[in-house]
Every structure is written in structure tokens, then in C-alpha cells.
Amino acid sequence: MKQEVIHLSPPLKIISFLLIAVIFVTSASYCMIMNLPIADIMKNFQYNVLVILISMELFTNLIVETGIMQVIAVKLALRSNGNKKAVLVLFGSMMFVISSFLNNITAVMIILPVIFVLLKAVDLTQKYVRIFFGALLAICNTGGASSPIGDFPAIIIMTSGITTFFDYLRRAMPIFLFTTMAIICYWSLKISDKESRELQSLGVNLLRARHKHIKLDKKLLYALCVIFTIMFLTWSFAPQEIIPPEVVAVLGYAVAAAVSALLGKKIKLTIDFKAVLTIASFLFMAGVISATGILDRMAFILKDNISDPRLLLITIMLITSILSGLCSAGPAAAAMMPVIIDLCQTTLSSQSHWVAIAYAASICAGSSFFLWSATAGFILSAKIENADLGFVWGAGGYLKYGLVNYVIQMIIALYAIILLV
């Protein structure tokens, strides 16, 4: 099975690139009007974030070439035997693991064909499909937040210096794993699985027939697992000031690509440059906003009016989650980072590791609120529509599921922070 290339419709493609251009032009124009030297802003530009994102996306492409994603997806589908609750539990768990360590958008695109075949064959209802993909989108976010290399906001946190790779991982993984389990359990209770066993078996047999020729390149997979393990251990235990995370990412991919080439695999340097440009625009905009001093004044006002550190952190979490929901995770993460750094260096310096987790949890919850808030939101919506599942899954249809996902995540995050900080 070949990796599916994401094709956006012409209007959506134009709008997406127009948004990138508007962010860059508006930010640059503001700098010139306010006499802010762009060269000084670019000195603090977080190139390391882009380097890690690109390297890990390319590494994910190598993993995909082994066929492991398709093999796991088919095995899980067969294991479910067409049971709708089992499908949600198994594929939700798979997405959490994949999103924790690899590019979640690529992973979603790889396993969607398997999911679509299975869902079409088990007499699906609109309610079930909405629940399934609503939960899957939220789980992509919790998985990405559970690891320092899982998603854009987590990478920003890791490279900010307020915590280390291992300190983030050992705190974030249990919390976001529990959150994922809560999301799966809640939505499982909303699913009815009364279809006949004959119909479910028919769907499983159809899936087995369509994907029986998938081959797994075990030699390449084992080699990539060893390389990734070394990268992971280096991120966890090597001092960042000696071996920066972006250097580990680049070297790891270079070695992985060399090994893949030696094993006769064709190296595909396919990158979603639109995503890279979008994140670059967010980082540039955040640098401009930071240079204005607005965020510093916000941090000062909050610290001046809220003396209780725990209440201060909860307030920051709520503000961040709302911004993430309205503006999406990328710009919210980039814009609020200076405030978080200031708090970690002053009022909450003794709890900076937990502040990083609270920040990630609030971004994660906000990005599950609206369809446009999540990285994979509109891409997933387009794929569902093209799959001809019998309905259009847009922003309005997702809203009530997003609200529930947001509430579940924020309750768990706030409760954890109240107990642990």
C-alpha cells in the first residue's frame, strides 16, 4: 500500500497559502510601522523547532515505507472482528502510540483506508462515525502532547529550556495516557453494537481480502527501531546544551536514510511544506508579538493580581486553552510561550516542569475544541467526505463532540495540576 498524497481542493489551497502570506506580511508591516528591527527578531527565531519537525516527518516516511502501519492497522481491524466498540478502543490506542512519537498526520493518512473499508462493511451509522472520528481527532492531540517530539507545541516546550526531554516525558505520558483512556471510555458508552455477527464477519473478511498482499520489511523496520531508540535515549539523557535536540533529529534521520538506501529502499524526500511555512509564520508572528512587550505586560498583570501560584497557573491554562481553540494550537503555543517562560523564571520557578505539562495540556484541550483548532482537523474532514461514508463531517458537526473532548481534557488537566503543583 502506497502512502496517500494529500491533495487540497484549489479554493482551500489558495486560502491556506493566503493565510500564511497574510501572517508574514502583517507581522513584517507592523515591525516597519513600529520601527522594530526584523533582523533582531529573526535572531531569536526558533529554527530548531522547524528542523525537528522536518526531520521527524522524514523519519516517519521511512517508517511508513516498511509497511508496519498498514500491517498493524489490518491486524487491529481483524482483531476487532467488526465490533464497533473494539474498533474505537483498538484504533484509538494505536493513534495514541503513533502520535506520541511520529508524525500523526502521516499516520492518519496511512491507516484511514483500512478504517474506511472496515466501517463501510459493518453497517455504520452517522452517529457512530461522528463519535469515532471525533474521538480519534482528540486522541491525535493527546498523543502528540504526551511526548516532547509528538507535536508542534510539545517541541516548542522542549526547546524552550523550561524543562528537559525526560522530565517532560515522565510527567506528560501518564497524564495524557489517562486522558486518552477517559476519552475512549466515555465515547464507548455512547456506542451501540447490536449488528449481527454475520454482518460483522463479512466486513472483516472483506478487509482481509483487500489487504492480504501487504508485505512487511522486517530488516529495515528493526534497523529503524534501533536508530530511533538511540535518538530517544540521547534526547532523554544527553544535556541539551551539549547535544541540542535538533542535532539529534538531523543525525538520526541521516543515519536512518543511509541505512534505508543500503537496504535498497528508495528515499522519498516528501515534506508537507505548507505545514512548515504555516509553523514558520506562527513563530515569526510570535516573535513580533513578543518584541512589542504585550505579553510581558500580560504576565506582569496576572502576577500582580493573582498571588496564589496555583490559581495563577489555572488562569493561564484557561486563557491558553481558549486561544488554542479559537486560533488553533500553533499560534497559541508560539504566542503564549514568552508568558510561560517568564512565569517559570519568576513566580513558578520551583514548579517549571509541571508548568510545562499544564501548558501542553491546555493547548491540547483547546486544539480538540473546534475542527479548525486541530492540526489534522480539516484534512481528516476532507478525507471522510471523499470516502463517501454518507455524510459531511464539518466544523458544525464536530462541535458538540469537540466540546465534550475539551471538557474531559480540561477537567483531568486541572485536577492533576491542583493535586501535583
LUMNUKE-366306 format. One record per residue (C-alpha): x, y, z; residue in one letter. Coordinates in pm, whole numbers. Example, Ala and Ser with C-alpha at 12.3 -4.5 7.8 and 13.67 -1.06 7.14 Angstrom:
<sites>
     c1     c2     c3 res
   1230   -450    780   A
   1367   -106    714   S
</sites>
This chain:
<sites>
     c1     c2     c3 res
      0      0      0   M
    148    333   -103   K
    140    643    107   Q
   -150    861      2   E
    -61   1213   -106   V
   -284   1481     44   I
   -444   1692   -230   H
   -630   2003   -117   L
   -904   2149   -334   S
   -794   2465   -524   P
  -1000   2708   -309   P
   -876   2552     17   L
   -518   2551   -112   K
   -542   2918   -209   I
   -693   3014    127   I
   -428   2822    323   S
   -136   2986    142   F
   -309   3323    153   L
   -332   3291    532   L
     42   3221    552   I
    118   3525    336   A
   -113   3747    541   V
     57   3646    867   I
    404   3716    730   F
    310   4045    559   V
    106   4174    853   T
    380   4092   1102   S
    652   4245    886   A
    442   4557    820   S
    385   4603   1193   Y
    761   4582   1251   C
    827   4856    997   M
    549   5081   1131   I
    668   5040   1492   M
   1036   5058   1394   N
   1110   4706   1523   L
   1421   4565   1351   P
   1320   4242   1178   I
   1683   4126   1188   A
   1675   4136   1570   D
   1352   3937   1576   I
   1499   3674   1343   M
   1798   3631   1575   K
   1558   3473   1823   N
   1362   3279   1560   F
   1318   2914   1668   Q
   1477   2742   1370   Y
   1536   2436   1585   N
   1160   2374   1603   V
   1137   2359   1223   L
   1444   2137   1199   V
   1297   1883   1442   I
    958   1887   1269   L
   1107   1830    923   I
   1348   1561   1043   S
   1076   1368   1225   M
    837   1389    931   E
   1106   1246    704   L
   1182    976    963   F
    812    890    974   T
    814    846    597   N
   1090    584    633   L
    887    401    896   I
    584    403    667   V
    790    250    384   E
    842    -65    592   T
    466   -135    577   G
    433   -156    956   I
    148     98    976   M
    -70    -95    733   Q
     12   -430    893   V
    -80   -309   1242   I
   -397   -140   1117   A
   -517   -455    940   V
   -431   -678   1237   K
   -624   -449   1473   L
   -920   -445   1238   A
   -922   -824   1221   L
   -878   -845   1598   R
  -1187   -626   1649   S
  -1397   -876   1449   N
  -1610   -582   1339   G
  -1722   -492   1692   N
  -1773   -116   1693   K
  -1656    -57   2049   K
  -1349   -272   1988   A
  -1273    -73   1670   V
  -1274    251   1870   L
  -1060    109   2152   V
   -802    -57   1926   L
   -762    220   1670   F
   -776    490   1939   G
   -493    316   2124   S
   -294    282   1802   M
   -333    652   1722   M
   -214    750   2071   F
    107    549   2035   V
    177    670   1681   I
    102   1033   1763   S
    333   1017   2065   S
    645    951   1863   F
    577   1003   1492   L
    401   1246   1262   N
     33   1197   1345   N
    -98   1341   1016   I
    106   1092    813   T
    -10    811   1040   A
   -375    912   1000   V
   -343    917    622   M
   -191    568    620   I
   -448    394    839   I
   -759    575    707   L
   -803    347    401   P
   -814     44    631   V
  -1060    216    864   I
  -1286    322    576   F
  -1305    -32    437   V
  -1393   -171    779   L
  -1651     96    863   L
  -1832     64    532   K
  -1876   -309    585   A
  -2025   -310    937   V
  -2350   -120    874   D
  -2222    205   1020   L
  -2450    486   1137   T
  -2379    858   1117   Q
  -2374    875   1496   K
  -2105    608   1521   Y
  -1885    763   1252   V
  -1908   1105   1416   R
  -1819    958   1755   I
  -1535    752   1611   F
  -1363   1033   1423   F
  -1439   1289   1695   G
  -1259   1068   1946   A
   -978    989   1701   L
   -908   1359   1643   L
   -885   1429   2017   A
   -659   1126   2067   I
   -423   1256   1797   C
   -385   1566   2016   N
   -336   1383   2346   T
    -83   1150   2184   G
    109   1443   2038   G
    119   1617   2377   A
    237   1306   2564   S
    588   1319   2418   S
    829   1610   2358   P
    854   1515   1989   I
    487   1433   1934   G
    360   1766   1803   D
    450   2130   1738   F
    358   2272   2086   P
    545   1992   2262   A
    855   2059   2052   I
    837   2430   2140   I
    822   2339   2508   I
   1119   2102   2481   M
   1334   2361   2303   T
   1234   2648   2536   S
   1456   2536   2825   G
   1181   2532   3092   I
   1202   2152   3117   T
   1403   1864   2977   T
   1303   1583   2743   F
   1293   1319   3017   F
   1129   1544   3279   D
    854   1628   3032   Y
    807   1268   2918   L
    780   1110   3263   R
    518   1364   3372   R
    322   1403   3049   A
    292   1041   2938   M
     86    915   3240   P
   -146   1218   3237   I
   -220   1211   2865   F
   -247    832   2860   L
   -510    856   3135   F
   -684   1134   2941   T
   -690    917   2629   T
   -839    626   2824   M
  -1106    860   2963   A
  -1197    982   2613   I
  -1219    626   2478   I
  -1425    505   2775   C
  -1668    797   2756   Y
  -1738    761   2384   W
  -1752    381   2408   S
  -2051    419   2638   L
  -2227    614   2363   K
  -2186    334   2108   I
  -2446     65   2044   S
  -2317   -258   1889   D
  -2631   -456   1805   K
  -2549   -556   1447   E
  -2546   -923   1354   S
  -2227  -1124   1387   R
  -2271  -1235   1025   E
  -2253   -876    902   L
  -1951   -800   1118   Q
  -1771  -1113    994   S
  -1848  -1012    636   L
  -1677   -678    691   G
  -1370   -843    841   V
  -1346  -1090    555   N
  -1371   -809    302   L
  -1089   -625    476   L
   -873   -940    484   R
   -923   -994    112   A
   -837   -635     19   R
   -514   -618    220   H
   -381   -973    207   K
    -78   -878     -7   H
     76   -628    238   I
    444   -707    298   K
    649   -604    600   L
   1016   -515    554   D
   1138   -653    886   K
   1508   -587    827   K
   1453   -216    765   L
   1200   -190   1047   L
   1439   -341   1303   Y
   1719   -108   1190   A
   1495    199   1217   L
   1374     90   1563   C
   1734     66   1685   V
   1817    411   1543   I
   1505    566   1694   F
   1580    408   2031   T
   1928    563   2029   I
   1777    901   1936   M
   1521    869   2214   F
   1783    782   2476   L
   2003   1070   2361   T
   1712   1314   2389   W
   1633   1177   2734   S
   1975   1175   2897   F
   2222   1388   2698   A
   2240   1754   2814   P
   2064   1978   2561   Q
   2333   2245   2586   E
   2590   1987   2468   I
   2382   1794   2215   I
   2081   2005   2105   P
   1760   1811   2021   P
   1762   1931   1659   E
   2112   1789   1607   V
   1995   1450   1733   V
   1695   1465   1497   A
   1906   1550   1191   V
   2178   1294   1264   L
   1919   1027   1342   G
   1740   1083   1014   Y
   2066   1096    817   A
   2174    758    958   V
   1825    611    902   A
   1821    732    540   A
   2168    588    480   A
   2063    251    623   V
   1746    254    413   S
   1949    326     99   A
   2194     43    180   L
   1898   -193    210   L
   1781    -94   -136   G
   1495    137    -38   K
   1423    445   -244   K
   1444    754    -23   I
   1145    985    -73   K
   1216   1337     49   L
    848   1429     67   T
    766   1706    313   I
    445   1898    370   D
    600   2238    303   F
    266   2411    360   K
    275   2290    720   A
    637   2406    754   V
    553   2750    616   L
    248   2773    841   T
    450   2696   1153   I
    726   2934   1040   A
    466   3210   1007   S
    334   3136   1358   F
    686   3153   1503   L
    759   3480   1324   F
    430   3632   1440   M
    502   3518   1795   A
    847   3681   1778   G
    691   4010   1667   V
    428   3997   1942   I
    697   3920   2198   S
    905   4217   2079   A
    613   4454   2142   T
    619   4374   2514   G
    245   4298   2521   I
    295   3950   2658   L
    537   4072   2923   D
    275   4322   3040   R
     14   4043   3042   M
    238   3828   3259   A
    302   4122   3494   F
    -72   4199   3528   I
   -156   3837   3601   L
    122   3802   3860   K
     29   4136   4016   D
   -339   4047   4057   N
   -321   3674   4137   I
    -98   3597   4434   S
   -178   3223   4462   D
     65   3040   4225   P
   -177   2753   4170   R
   -465   2989   4081   L
   -230   3184   3856   L
   -137   2868   3669   L
   -502   2765   3632   I
   -583   3108   3490   T
   -300   3079   3238   I
   -426   2732   3141   M
   -779   2857   3076   L
   -656   3153   2870   I
   -424   2930   2668   T
   -692   2669   2603   S
   -935   2933   2474   I
   -668   3083   2247   L
   -581   2735   2120   S
   -944   2667   2042   G
  -1010   2993   1862   L
   -674   3039   1686   C
   -552   2675   1668   S
   -268   2517   1861   A
     19   2658   1652   G
    -23   3033   1702   P
   -143   2993   2061   A
    160   2784   2155   A
    402   3025   1990   A
    235   3339   2125   A
    193   3228   2488   M
    539   3074   2525   M
    707   3402   2641   P
    448   3432   2921   V
    514   3074   3031   I
    892   3127   3025   I
    856   3443   3236   D
    645   3260   3494   L
    891   2970   3504   C
   1176   3210   3570   Q
    995   3404   3844   T
    674   3315   4031   T
    661   2945   3938   L
   1033   2874   3907   S
   1019   2584   4154   S
    742   2414   3952   Q
    863   2483   3598   S
    840   2116   3493   H
    474   2100   3591   W
    408   2438   3432   V
    529   2287   3103   A
    279   1999   3142   I
     -4   2236   3233   A
     76   2449   2928   Y
     80   2144   2699   A
   -246   2012   2848   A
   -428   2342   2795   S
   -310   2364   2433   I
   -410   2002   2379   C
   -759   2060   2520   A
   -811   2377   2319   G
   -697   2215   1996   S
   -966   1946   2046   S
  -1245   2206   2080   F
  -1308   2310   1719   F
  -1238   2131   1393   L
  -1004   2410   1280   W
   -813   2401   1610   S
   -652   2062   1548   A
   -360   2010   1311   T
   -534   1725   1130   A
   -889   1863   1158   G
   -976   1983    808   F
   -757   1718    641   I
   -948   1446    823   L
  -1279   1613    733   S
  -1190   1619    363   A
  -1088   1253    366   K
  -1414   1149    535   I
  -1615   1340    276   E
  -1419   1183    -13   N
  -1463    835    138   A
  -1838    850     70   D
  -1945    742    418   L
  -2286    903    373   G
  -2240   1239    543   F
  -2029   1555    552   V
  -1820   1598    869   W
  -1762   1971    904   G
  -1699   2223   1180   A
  -2064   2232   1286   G
  -2100   1856   1301   G
  -1787   1819   1512   Y
  -1867   2098   1759   L
  -2065   1904   2022   K
  -1806   1624   2019   Y
  -1526   1880   2042   G
  -1692   2046   2341   L
  -1707   1714   2526   V
  -1344   1636   2439   N
  -1240   1982   2563   Y
  -1428   1943   2893   V
  -1286   1593   2959   I
   -930   1707   2894   Q
   -952   2030   3095   M
  -1111   1859   3396   I
   -835   1598   3408   I
   -561   1858   3348   A
   -690   2100   3614   L
   -741   1820   3867   Y
   -389   1689   3804   A
   -235   2036   3844   I
   -432   2104   4166   I
   -306   1776   4313   L
     54   1792   4192   L
    158   2158   4193   V
</sites>
